[in-house]
Amino acid sequence: MVITFSSLKGGVGKTTNAILTANNLAARGYKVLFFDLDTNNSGTMFYTQGLPNIIETIEEKNVFEALSHNNIERYSVESRIEKVDIIPSHLNIFKLRGIGYNELQKTIRSVGDKYDYIVIDTAPTYDNLVINALLASDIILTPIKFSSFDYTTSKFLEKQLVDDCPGQLEKWYLLYSDFQQKFANLETAPQTQFVKFFEKNFSNILKIYIPRTEAASRYTQMDERLSVTAKNPTTAKKLAEEVNKLVDMLTGEKTTEHWAEKF
């Protein structure tokens, strides 16, 4: 299964959610490939920090080389997270802005069934590389926060899926990011009003509520693991629970302590 995180708006938690999803899948025993199409390379930094000779390795093994040669196995890197490999981002990716729409699909086919899941993190833009990712996807996920710009960019992406990616619209879902539970039942809160507005205008919103919490940045920046049984802080536990819910939906499985108590 190919899972793509895509949004035209930066700062919505796209990369963080992609990392959390990939690692949760790996914690359940699945073999995962993280495909970093974002030149901000936050995913690459998370997965490769501390690896020996990684700067030199990325010069030889990266997304530009993988897509140029339609080959994953030769240009993937074993990450520091067990069961997760990565195709690292690289600035040379800018040279691929004019590639055909189906090059990523060809590249993914080259690896056969080596990976159970491929998680793609895209840049906050819309170009040929993003279209490649959208066309290659089995599931497309767009995290949204509570602003009018999130609405307009999501509507734009919806239109582009119809125009450029026939058949992919039905695979596209929105999920709430930066959700504050304390406002959930407060009718006058801006968050509540935006929820009503989004749900009036989109029928593809998952019942996933990624909470606003520093636990997400601590996870990606300080390696602080998440646990569904953690007592403090409660927002970290809530983050683990919501990511588990998302991965349950993706895998069709029910979360059990055996594979998702901690990741």
C-alpha positions as CSV (number, residue, x, y, z in Angstrom):
1,M,0.0,0.0,0.0
2,V,1.2,3.5,-0.9
3,I,0.2,6.2,1.5
4,T,0.9,9.8,0.5
5,F,0.7,12.8,2.8
6,S,0.0,15.9,0.7
7,S,-1.0,19.5,1.4
8,L,-0.4,22.8,-0.4
9,K,-0.1,24.5,3.0
10,G,3.0,24.2,5.1
11,G,3.0,23.8,8.8
12,V,0.0,21.5,9.0
13,G,1.9,18.5,10.5
14,K,2.3,16.7,7.2
15,T,5.8,15.4,7.7
16,T,5.3,14.7,11.4
17,N,2.1,12.7,10.7
18,A,3.9,10.8,7.9
19,I,6.8,9.9,10.3
20,L,4.4,8.8,13.1
21,T,2.4,6.7,10.6
22,A,5.5,5.0,9.2
23,N,6.9,4.3,12.6
24,N,3.6,3.0,14.0
25,L,3.4,0.6,11.0
26,A,7.0,-0.5,11.7
27,A,6.2,-1.1,15.4
28,R,3.5,-3.5,14.3
29,G,6.1,-5.5,12.4
30,Y,5.5,-4.2,8.8
31,K,8.4,-3.4,6.5
32,V,8.1,0.3,5.5
33,L,9.7,2.6,3.0
34,F,9.7,6.3,3.7
35,F,9.9,8.2,0.4
36,D,11.0,11.8,1.1
37,L,9.8,14.1,-1.8
38,D,10.0,17.2,0.4
39,T,13.1,19.4,-0.2
40,N,12.8,20.6,3.4
41,N,14.1,17.1,4.1
42,S,12.8,16.9,7.7
43,G,11.9,13.3,7.3
44,T,15.4,12.5,6.0
45,M,17.0,14.2,8.9
46,F,14.8,12.3,11.4
47,Y,15.5,8.9,9.9
48,T,19.3,9.4,9.2
49,Q,20.6,11.4,12.0
50,G,23.6,9.7,13.7
51,L,24.1,7.2,10.9
52,P,27.8,6.9,9.9
53,N,28.9,8.7,6.7
54,I,25.4,9.7,6.1
55,I,26.2,12.9,4.2
56,E,28.3,11.0,1.7
57,T,25.7,8.3,1.5
58,I,22.9,10.7,0.6
59,E,25.0,12.2,-2.2
60,E,24.8,8.7,-3.8
61,K,21.5,7.4,-2.6
62,N,18.6,9.8,-2.8
63,V,15.3,10.6,-4.4
64,F,16.8,12.2,-7.5
65,E,18.8,9.1,-8.3
66,A,15.9,6.7,-7.5
67,L,13.5,8.5,-9.8
68,S,16.2,9.1,-12.5
69,H,16.9,5.4,-12.6
70,N,13.5,4.0,-11.6
71,N,15.1,2.0,-9.0
72,I,14.5,1.9,-5.2
73,E,16.6,-1.0,-4.0
74,R,19.9,0.6,-5.3
75,Y,19.1,4.1,-3.9
76,S,17.4,3.4,-0.5
77,V,19.1,3.7,2.9
78,E,18.4,1.6,5.9
79,S,17.2,4.2,8.5
80,R,18.0,4.2,12.2
81,I,14.4,3.1,12.9
82,E,14.0,-0.7,12.8
83,K,12.0,-1.9,9.7
84,V,12.0,1.5,8.1
85,D,14.1,2.3,5.0
86,I,14.2,5.7,3.4
87,I,14.7,7.3,0.0
88,P,16.4,10.5,1.2
89,S,15.5,13.9,-0.1
90,H,18.1,15.9,-2.1
91,L,18.2,19.3,-3.7
92,N,18.8,17.8,-7.1
93,I,15.1,16.9,-7.0
94,F,14.5,20.4,-8.5
95,K,15.9,19.0,-11.7
96,L,12.9,16.6,-11.8
97,R,10.2,19.2,-11.9
98,G,9.4,18.4,-15.5
99,I,9.3,14.6,-15.2
100,G,6.4,12.6,-16.6
101,Y,3.5,11.9,-14.3
102,N,4.1,8.1,-14.0
103,E,7.8,7.9,-13.1
104,L,7.2,7.3,-9.4
105,Q,4.8,4.5,-10.2
106,K,7.5,2.9,-12.4
107,T,10.0,3.4,-9.6
108,I,7.8,1.8,-7.0
109,R,7.1,-1.2,-9.2
110,S,10.9,-1.8,-9.4
111,V,11.0,-2.9,-5.7
112,G,8.3,-5.6,-6.0
113,D,6.8,-6.7,-2.7
114,K,9.9,-5.9,-0.5
115,Y,7.8,-3.4,1.5
116,D,4.4,-3.8,3.0
117,Y,3.8,0.0,3.1
118,I,5.4,2.9,1.3
119,V,4.8,6.3,3.0
120,I,5.4,9.4,0.8
121,D,6.0,12.9,2.2
122,T,5.4,15.6,-0.4
123,A,6.4,19.2,-0.5
124,P,3.7,21.9,0.4
125,T,3.2,22.7,-3.3
126,Y,1.6,21.3,-6.5
127,D,3.9,20.3,-9.3
128,N,4.8,17.2,-11.4
129,L,6.5,15.5,-8.4
130,V,3.4,15.9,-6.2
131,I,1.2,14.6,-9.1
132,N,3.5,11.6,-9.4
133,A,2.9,10.9,-5.7
134,L,-0.9,11.4,-6.0
135,L,-1.1,9.0,-9.0
136,A,1.0,6.4,-7.3
137,S,-1.1,6.4,-4.1
138,D,-3.6,3.9,-2.6
139,I,-4.4,6.4,0.1
140,I,-3.9,10.2,0.1
141,L,-4.1,12.1,3.4
142,T,-4.2,15.8,3.9
143,P,-3.8,17.1,7.4
144,I,-5.9,20.3,8.0
145,K,-5.8,23.0,10.6
146,F,-8.5,25.5,11.3
147,S,-8.1,28.4,8.9
148,S,-9.6,29.6,5.7
149,F,-6.4,29.0,3.9
150,D,-6.6,25.3,4.8
151,Y,-10.0,25.3,3.3
152,T,-9.0,27.0,0.0
153,T,-5.9,24.9,-0.5
154,S,-7.9,21.7,0.2
155,K,-10.5,22.8,-2.3
156,F,-7.7,23.5,-4.8
157,L,-6.3,20.0,-4.3
158,E,-9.7,18.5,-4.7
159,K,-10.1,20.2,-8.1
160,Q,-6.6,19.2,-9.2
161,L,-7.3,15.6,-8.3
162,V,-10.3,15.6,-10.5
163,D,-8.4,17.3,-13.4
164,D,-5.0,15.7,-13.2
165,C,-5.5,12.4,-11.3
166,P,-8.6,10.5,-12.6
167,G,-9.8,8.0,-10.1
168,Q,-7.7,9.3,-7.2
169,L,-10.3,11.6,-5.7
170,E,-12.0,8.6,-4.0
171,K,-8.7,7.7,-2.3
172,W,-8.3,11.2,-0.7
173,Y,-9.1,12.0,2.9
174,L,-8.7,14.9,5.2
175,L,-7.8,14.6,8.9
176,Y,-7.8,17.2,11.6
177,S,-4.4,18.4,12.9
178,D,-3.6,20.6,15.8
179,F,-7.0,19.7,17.4
180,Q,-7.7,21.1,20.9
181,Q,-10.0,18.9,22.9
182,K,-10.8,21.6,25.4
183,F,-12.7,23.4,22.6
184,A,-14.5,20.3,21.2
185,N,-17.8,21.0,23.0
186,L,-17.6,24.8,22.9
187,E,-20.0,26.0,20.3
188,T,-18.6,29.5,20.1
189,A,-15.0,28.4,19.7
190,P,-13.4,29.2,16.2
191,Q,-12.3,25.5,16.1
192,T,-15.9,24.3,16.4
193,Q,-17.0,26.7,13.7
194,F,-14.3,25.6,11.3
195,V,-15.2,21.9,12.0
196,K,-18.8,22.6,11.0
197,F,-17.6,24.5,7.9
198,F,-15.3,21.8,6.8
199,E,-17.8,19.0,7.4
200,K,-20.4,21.0,5.4
201,N,-18.1,21.3,2.4
202,F,-16.2,18.0,2.5
203,S,-17.5,14.5,2.9
204,N,-14.1,12.8,3.2
205,I,-13.0,13.9,6.6
206,L,-11.7,11.1,8.8
207,K,-12.6,11.0,12.5
208,I,-9.0,11.5,13.4
209,Y,-8.1,14.3,15.7
210,I,-4.4,14.8,16.0
211,P,-4.0,16.9,19.1
212,R,-2.0,20.2,19.5
213,T,0.9,19.0,21.6
214,E,4.6,19.5,22.1
215,A,4.8,15.7,22.2
216,A,4.9,15.7,18.4
217,S,8.0,17.9,18.1
218,R,9.6,16.1,21.0
219,Y,9.0,12.9,19.1
220,T,10.7,14.1,15.9
221,Q,13.4,16.3,17.5
222,M,14.3,14.5,20.8
223,D,13.4,10.9,20.1
224,E,10.8,10.9,22.9
225,R,8.7,7.8,22.2
226,L,4.9,7.7,22.4
227,S,2.8,5.2,24.4
228,V,-0.9,4.6,24.6
229,T,-0.5,3.7,28.2
230,A,1.5,6.8,29.2
231,K,0.0,8.7,32.1
232,N,1.7,12.1,31.6
233,P,1.5,14.2,29.7
234,T,-2.1,13.3,28.6
235,T,-1.6,15.0,25.3
236,A,1.2,12.6,24.4
237,K,-1.1,9.6,25.2
238,K,-3.8,11.2,23.1
239,L,-1.4,11.7,20.2
240,A,-0.5,8.0,20.4
241,E,-4.1,7.0,20.5
242,E,-5.1,9.1,17.4
243,V,-2.1,7.8,15.4
244,N,-3.1,4.3,16.4
245,K,-6.7,5.0,15.2
246,L,-5.3,6.3,11.8
247,V,-3.1,3.2,11.3
248,D,-5.9,0.9,12.3
249,M,-8.0,2.4,9.5
250,L,-5.1,2.0,7.0
251,T,-4.3,-1.6,7.9
252,G,-7.9,-2.7,8.7
253,E,-6.5,-4.0,12.0
254,K,-7.6,-3.4,15.6
255,T,-4.9,-1.9,17.8
256,T,-3.6,-4.3,20.5
257,E,-0.9,-3.7,23.1
258,H,1.3,-6.3,21.3
259,W,2.1,-4.1,18.4
260,A,1.2,-0.5,19.2
261,E,1.6,0.1,22.9
262,K,4.7,2.1,22.2
263,F,6.3,3.4,19.0
